[in-house]
Amino acid sequence: MKRSPPAVDIDHQPGHYIRRLHQISVGIFLQELGEIGITPVQYAALQTVANHPGIDQRTLARTIALDASTTGGVVDRLEARGWLERRTSTEDRRARQLELTEAGVQLLGRAVPAMLGAQDLILAPLDERQRTQFMKLLRLLVDTNNEHSRAPSETLK
């Protein structure tokens, strides 16, 4: 006699809803920034470089929680589009420091308002108190589970 696997209702699993929220978040981001032509990961890389000019590629990878090879591909694409440039570090010739180009600065100037609008759309069903609580709980889950990530993030000081 063939046994049936245990019945599990995926609608009661946090991972299922986190995956769905990620899909929705990316969909809204692309809807709001589609004409600009960047992805959420590319935006994270550009904004981090803008916030930390001269950041090296390895530190960028750790900061935005990507593995080094994926980050290399992201940086390659951003550089090819003229938004980012790599420079050899004066302290360590093996390290590549990243800087926004003028075109990258202009792109972020257009992208930030659209990105903030996307964030508002994602959180639109929540009132202000719920938004604060949701973000607090989301940070708690991410921060305390960071070590389980295949590419844990590190906060820049």
C-alpha positions in Angstrom: 0.0 0.0 0.0 1.3 3.4 -1.0 1.7 5.9 1.9 0.6 9.5 1.5 3.0 12.2 2.4 2.0 14.4 5.4 -0.5 17.1 4.5 1.0 20.5 5.0 -1.0 23.7 4.3 1.5 26.0 2.6 -0.7 28.9 3.5 0.4 28.5 7.1 4.1 28.5 6.3 6.1 31.7 6.7 8.6 30.7 4.0 5.8 30.5 1.4 4.6 34.0 2.3 8.1 35.4 2.4 8.7 34.0 -1.1 5.4 35.5 -2.3 6.2 38.9 -0.8 9.6 38.8 -2.5 7.8 38.1 -5.8 5.4 41.0 -5.2 8.2 43.3 -4.1 10.2 42.7 -7.2 7.1 43.1 -9.4 6.3 46.4 -7.8 9.9 47.6 -8.0 10.1 46.7 -11.7 6.7 48.3 -12.4 7.8 51.6 -10.8 11.4 51.6 -12.1 10.9 49.8 -15.4 11.6 52.8 -17.6 14.8 53.4 -15.7 16.0 49.8 -16.4 17.6 48.6 -13.2 16.9 45.6 -11.0 16.6 45.7 -7.2 20.0 44.2 -6.8 21.6 46.7 -9.2 19.8 49.5 -7.2 21.2 48.1 -4.0 24.7 48.0 -5.4 24.5 51.6 -6.8 23.0 53.0 -3.7 25.6 51.3 -1.5 28.4 52.7 -3.7 26.8 56.1 -3.5 26.6 55.9 0.3 30.2 54.6 0.6 32.3 56.0 -2.3 35.4 54.0 -2.9 34.0 50.8 -1.4 35.8 47.7 -2.6 33.9 45.0 -4.5 34.3 42.4 -1.7 32.9 44.7 0.9 30.1 45.6 -1.4 29.2 41.9 -1.8 29.2 41.4 2.0 27.2 44.6 2.6 24.4 43.7 0.1 24.5 40.0 1.0 25.6 38.6 -2.4 28.3 36.1 -3.2 31.5 37.5 -4.8 30.9 36.1 -8.3 27.3 37.4 -8.4 28.5 40.8 -7.3 31.2 40.7 -10.0 28.5 40.2 -12.6 26.4 43.0 -11.2 29.4 45.4 -11.2 30.3 44.3 -14.7 26.8 45.2 -16.0 26.7 48.5 -14.1 30.1 49.4 -15.5 29.1 48.4 -19.0 26.1 50.8 -18.7 28.4 53.6 -17.7 26.9 54.0 -14.2 29.9 52.7 -12.2 33.6 52.5 -12.5 36.3 50.4 -10.9 39.6 51.9 -9.8 42.6 50.1 -8.5 43.1 50.8 -4.8 46.2 52.8 -4.0 46.6 50.7 -0.8 46.0 47.2 -2.3 46.6 46.8 -6.0 44.5 43.6 -6.0 41.4 45.5 -4.7 39.0 47.4 -6.9 37.4 50.5 -5.5 34.0 51.4 -6.9 32.7 54.9 -7.7 29.6 56.2 -9.3 30.0 58.0 -12.6 28.2 61.2 -13.3 25.6 59.1 -15.3 25.3 56.8 -12.2 24.6 59.9 -10.0 22.0 61.1 -12.4 20.4 57.6 -12.6 20.1 57.4 -8.9 18.6 60.9 -8.8 15.8 59.5 -11.0 15.6 56.1 -9.3 15.3 57.1 -5.7 11.9 58.7 -5.9 10.5 55.8 -7.9 12.1 53.3 -5.5 10.6 55.1 -2.5 7.2 55.0 -4.3 7.6 51.3 -4.7 8.3 50.8 -1.0 5.1 52.8 -0.2 3.1 50.6 -2.6 4.5 47.4 -0.9 3.5 48.7 2.5 0.2 50.4 1.4 -2.1 47.9 3.1 -0.5 48.7 6.5 -1.2 51.7 8.7 1.8 53.7 10.1 1.9 51.7 13.4 1.7 48.4 11.5 4.5 49.5 9.1 6.7 50.3 12.0 6.0 47.0 13.7 6.4 45.0 10.4 9.8 46.6 9.7 10.9 45.9 13.3 9.9 42.3 13.0 11.4 41.9 9.5 14.7 43.3 10.7 14.6 40.9 13.7 14.1 37.9 11.5 16.8 38.9 9.0 19.3 39.9 11.6 18.9 36.9 13.8 18.8 34.5 10.9 21.6 36.2 8.9 24.1 33.4 9.7 21.9 30.9 7.9 22.2 32.8 4.6 24.4 31.5 1.8 25.7 35.1 1.6 25.4 36.7 5.1 25.4 40.5 5.1 27.8 42.6 7.1 26.8 46.1 8.2 29.2 48.9 7.4 30.2 51.2 10.2 
